[in-house]
Amino acid sequence: MLPKKAKNGMIVRPYIWLGGKEGIEVVSIEFVGGGHAWLGKTPILPRLGESMKDISANDLMWDFFQRHARS
């Protein structure tokens, strides 16, 4: 479950579309106030902006692919 607001003040807005062909799910997550940095990691360059430390991009992707494994 995603938080609605991160500890650093960024707002999390998930958009989920269900019921696609063969049960396809489309997920888009907007991080308001974030930069162009990998979630859960410190940006390697300050100009990339803020990153959210309480959500891991790796974990989000792993969870998604576990739920939608190829048969």
C-alpha positions as CSV (number, residue, x, y, z in Angstrom):
1,M,0.0,0.0,0.0
2,L,1.4,3.4,-1.0
3,P,1.3,6.3,1.5
4,K,-0.7,9.4,0.4
5,K,2.1,11.6,1.6
6,A,5.7,10.9,2.0
7,K,7.8,11.9,5.0
8,N,9.5,14.6,3.0
9,G,6.2,16.1,2.0
10,M,5.8,14.7,-1.5
11,I,2.3,13.7,-2.4
12,V,1.7,10.2,-3.9
13,R,-1.1,9.9,-6.5
14,P,-1.7,6.4,-7.9
15,Y,-3.8,5.9,-11.0
16,I,-4.9,2.3,-11.7
17,W,-6.9,1.1,-14.7
18,L,-8.4,-2.4,-14.4
19,G,-10.3,-4.7,-16.7
20,G,-8.1,-4.6,-19.8
21,K,-7.9,-7.4,-22.2
22,E,-7.1,-10.7,-20.5
23,G,-7.0,-8.9,-17.1
24,I,-4.4,-6.4,-18.0
25,E,-3.8,-3.7,-15.3
26,V,-2.2,-0.3,-16.0
27,V,-0.6,1.5,-13.1
28,S,0.8,5.1,-13.1
29,I,2.0,6.7,-10.0
30,E,2.6,10.5,-9.8
31,F,5.0,11.8,-7.2
32,V,4.1,15.5,-6.8
33,G,7.2,17.5,-5.7
34,G,9.7,14.9,-6.8
35,G,12.5,15.2,-9.1
36,H,13.9,12.8,-11.8
37,A,15.5,10.4,-9.3
38,W,15.2,6.7,-8.5
39,L,12.7,6.2,-5.6
40,G,14.4,4.9,-2.5
41,K,17.8,6.2,-3.4
42,T,19.7,9.4,-2.9
43,P,20.0,11.3,-6.3
44,I,23.6,11.1,-7.7
45,L,23.3,14.7,-8.9
46,P,21.6,17.5,-7.0
47,R,20.0,18.9,-10.2
48,L,18.0,15.7,-10.4
49,G,15.8,17.0,-7.6
50,E,14.2,15.3,-4.6
51,S,13.8,11.6,-4.2
52,M,11.3,9.8,-1.9
53,K,13.1,7.5,0.5
54,D,10.1,5.8,2.0
55,I,9.1,4.1,-1.3
56,S,11.4,1.9,-3.2
57,A,11.1,1.8,-7.1
58,N,12.7,-1.7,-7.0
59,D,10.0,-3.0,-4.6
60,L,7.2,-1.4,-6.5
61,M,8.3,-3.1,-9.7
62,W,9.0,-6.4,-8.1
63,D,5.5,-6.4,-6.5
64,F,3.9,-5.6,-9.9
65,F,5.7,-8.3,-11.7
66,Q,5.0,-10.9,-9.0
67,R,1.2,-10.1,-9.4
68,H,1.5,-10.3,-13.2
69,A,3.9,-13.1,-13.8
70,R,4.0,-14.6,-17.3
71,S,2.7,-18.1,-17.5
